[in-house]
Amino acid sequence: MRKTVLFGLLLVPLVSLPQQDVSEPLEPAVFVFTEPVQNSDIPVDITLLETVDGLYTAMGVRRPKGKGPFPIVMFFTGNGGGGVPWVRHQINNRAYTMERFLTEGYAVAWLRYRAEVWFEYTRVPPLEVSTHLAHQLMNRPPLEYNDLNTIVQYVKTLPYIDENKVGLIGNSHGGGMILKATAEGMDIAAAITSEPDASEVLQMDPSKFSGDAEYRTMDSVLPYLDKKIAMERLSRINTPILMMGREDDHLQGIFETTYAWMREAGANVEWITHDHPIHGYLIRVPKENGTYKPDDVQLEAIDEALEFFGKHMAP
């Protein structure tokens, strides 16, 4: 059948074409390119990984010498965005803690994911993926913690990784992502949430949270949380978790409340807190003239992290 449609002064013929067969399954495409790492003989595999909706996110994977399979600990911080440049920067400038894990026989990775959508987690149901006319259909857009679950599933398929020994270290918003993903069933061996922004998991009133908000004690934050919703979420977390707080952090009250409610919910959770000026002290070791300069508190925290993962997923 042939139709003609008038656009301005042009006559454009429209031809009905036979519908293509789009029902055949396609193999997912992962793009990996290897780069050197500053002051290290262990390179990084910069990886572009397809997320649940077909868009790509970046990660950098490194592994000890040998065939494995190795346990892997994956690092991430902040509320998303940045892509490959962010991963490269972290691998080359925030790698001290990762180097320590590599030395102990762990593979490591630095992750990135889509940007956070402000308090969207508190408003939407869990992600459901189906099909419509042989194409993908979702009940809502994916969020950053859905990307985290996709990354975990992919890493478990790598031939040099022990699929039963996948662990995470998430700082700040990254720590909150771990809590969200594990509450929705993400299967990992163990995780550290370092100064976790758990405001969404605790169903905090978003009007009471901002960049300059201060909740240094549990009493200061409790009036703005929904404990009933939070406890239902926290009770679903089965992953062993070590939570690291920071004395005098402006959100220490949120960290402490999360730990207390997880204990009350029956979660397998431990608590450690340190007095340190840097938010993210576990992974943000400063570098001067190409050399990392960890202080005594950071060295202690890294030793605690290694001990924790050694209990749950040792090489």
Residue, then its C-alpha position, 0 to 999 in steps of 0.5 A: m500500500r502506498k500513501t502520499v502526505l503533503f509536507g509544506l510544498l513537498l509530496v512525500p510518498l510513505v511506504s508500508l514496510p514489512q515488520q521486522d522480526v525482533s523476537e530473536p534473543l541478542e547476546p549482550a555486548v560488553f566492551v573492555f580495554t586494558e590500560p596501565v595504572q600509575n606506579s603499578d604493574i597490575p593494569v585495569d580493564i576499563t569495562l563498559l557494561e550494559t545496564v538493565d535498560g540497554l544504556y552503558t555504565a563504566m567500571g575498572v577491574r583489576r586482579p592479582k597475577g594468576k588464574g584465580p578464581f579470586p574473590i572480588v571487592m568493588f569500591f564506589t562512592g557518591n551519587g553517580g555520573g562521571g563515566v570513564p573519566w571518573v573511573r580512571h581518576q579513582i583507579n590512578n589517584r584513590a587506589y591505595t586501599m584497592e592496592r592493599f586488597l590486591t596484595e592480599g589476593y583479592a580482585v578489585a574494581w571501581l564502579r560508576y552508575r547513573a546519577e541519583v534521582w533525589f529521594e525517588y527510591t522512597r516513592v517508587p516500587p521495586l523495578e519490574v522488567s517485562t516485554h511489549l511487542a518483543h521489546q523491553l517494558m518497565n514499570r519505572p525507570p531504573l535507578e542507580y542501585n539497579d545498576l549496582n545489581t547489574i554490575v554484581q551479576y556481570v562480575k559473577t560471570l567473569p571466569y577469574i572471579d569466585e561468584n560466591k565471594v563478591g563483596l562491596i565497599g560503598n561510601s556515602h551515597g554508595g553505602g546507602m545504595i548497598l542497603k537499598a540493593t540488599a534489601e531488594g535481594m542482591d546476593i553478595a557475600a559481604a559489604i562495608t557501608s562507610e558513612p552511609d547516606a541511608s536517608e532514603v532507606l530510612q524513609m526520611d522526610p526529603s524536606k528535612f534533608s539537604g546538603d548542609a543538613e546536620y544530624r549528628t545524633m540519633d535524637s536529632v534525626l528520629p522525628y523525620l524518619d518512618k521507622k515502620i517502612a524502614m524496619e520492613r526494608l532493613s529486615r530483608i537484608n541478609t548480607p553481613i555488613l560492617m558499618m563504619g561511622r565517623e566521629d563529628d560527621h554531620l550525618q553521624g546520627i543517621f549512621e548510628t540510627t541505621y545500625a541500631w535499627m538493623r540490629e533491631a531488625g535482626a540483620n547481621v551488622e557490625w559497627i565501627t567508628h573513627d575520628h577522622p577529618i576526611h569523609g570517606y577516610l577508608i578509601r580516600v587516602p591522599k596522594e602527594n608527589g605520586t605517593y600515597k600518604p595514609d595516616d594511622v587511622q586510615l591504616e587501622a580502618i583498612d586493616e579492619a576492612l581486610e579482617f572483615f572480608g577475611k571472615h566472610m570471603a577470604p582468598 
